[in-house]
Amino acid sequence: MPEESKKLLFRMKAQFGSLAAFSEASGMSVSTIKRRLDNPSDWNVGEIDKVIELLELTPNDISSYFFASTLTQAQAAGVDV
């Protein structure tokens, strides 16, 4: 599981008490959330919006929870981000 996913899982559990409680609030199954955490590129825009809303993420937080590894890879490849 990528580091940003571990961070996201920790925040889900911290704010909702368990992944199951977050799952219920989000309308996504626990298995779907686990798959998204294992493969962050699988998140769709609607799911990301729901997570942002439920976890009360600020615009500055979003990239550290969803795009950190992608940004790091792009920078390592010399892409200006």
N, C-alpha and C positions, 0 to 999 in steps of 0.2 A: 504494500500500500504506500503510495507516495506521501511525502511529508505533509503536503497541504491537506491531503485526505485525513491523515491522522489528526491534524489540527482541527479540521472540520468536525470529525467524529467526536473529539473531546468537547468541542463547544456544544454540539447537539446534546450530548449526555449531561454536560454541566447545566444547560438551560432547561432541559426537559426531564432530567433524571434518568432517562434510559433511551436507547435507540427506538424501542417499541413505542414509547410516548411521543417521540419526535415523529415517528412513522404515522401514528394516528393523526397528529396535528397537521401533517403535510399532505395526507391522502395518498402517500406512496407506501408500498409494502416494504417491510424490512429487507427482504431479499433484493428488491430494486435499489434501495439505498446502498446496500453493501456492494452491489455490482458497480454502481456509480463511483463509490469510494475507491474500489479496486481499479477502475478504468475511468479516470476523471474526464476524458474526452467524450464519454458517453452522455454526460449531462446535457439536457436540452435547455433551451432558453426559459421555458415555462418552469421547469424544475429549479433552475438557478434562481429565478425571480422569487419562487416560493421559499426557498432556503434563506435568501437574503431577507425577505420579509419576516419570517419566523425567528431567525437568529438576530434580527435587528443589526445587520451588518452595515457599516458605513461605506461610502464609495471607496475610501482608502483601504478598507479591509478586503474588498472583493478579490483583488488580484492575488492576495496572499492565501486565500482559501481555494481559489479555482484555477488560477493561471500561473502560479509560481514556477512550476517545472517547465511549462511551455516557454515562459519568458526567459528562463535560464538557458534552455536549449537554443533559443533563437539568438540570444546574446553570445553564446559560445560559438555559434555558427557565423558570427559577424553581422547579424541582421540588426539594424538600428531600430530599437523599440522604444 
